[in-house]
Amino acid sequence: MLRTRKLLLVAAAAVVLLAGAAAAAWWVPLTWQARVDRPVGELMAAGDPPAPGPWTAGYTEPEPGEATRSWKAPGGVEVDETIRRHSSPVWASLAYDRSDPSVERAEYFDLIVERTPPRPLPEADAARYFCGQVHGRPGTCDSWWVQLRYGQYVVDIQTVDVPSAESAEVPPWLAEFVRAADEALTSRT
């Protein structure tokens, strides 16, 4: 009986130590990705998207640590940029990994495909691009989602009904907008 109790105690201690080591191995590398905390509104790129306008701009801060700039053009065209500051790079990584436009918006599109960025963003800790395609226009993306992570910040860029060439490649104007957002965020953190 005493021997069984000791074995259980040793096994429980080993499980706790292994779980702690696994958590530390996951947590510690991400803490080095932390960026300087800034008001999220200061981290957004200035100006309008480099796509045909004219644009009507809006700005909201629905809660501390989150801000959204949105632009609307005639014909229902819309571009949104949202930046969220999480309490640490670990929480930002969890939020980034949990968010998936191909699942979240699947009911609105026939196909949502992850695309390769036109050029890497060396300062971003993570980046991914998705396009949404509808019936009758295979290979043409009507909506785009770009997700970026910089330490404790997650950036979501969304376009809706933005005209693009008959191609599923990332449109040059979107690549330029993402580059400007990347430069704005990395120059201030």
Secondary structure, DSSP 4 states (H G I P E B T S, - for coil): -HHHHHHHHHHHHHHHHHHHHHHHHHHHHHHTT------GGGGSPPS--SSS---EEEEEEEETTEEEEEEEETTTEEEEEEEEE-SSHHHHHHHHHH--HHHHTGGG-SEEEEE--SS--TT-SEEEEEEEE-TT-TT-EEEEEEEEEETTEEEEEEEES----SSSSPPHHHHHHHHHHHHHHHTT-
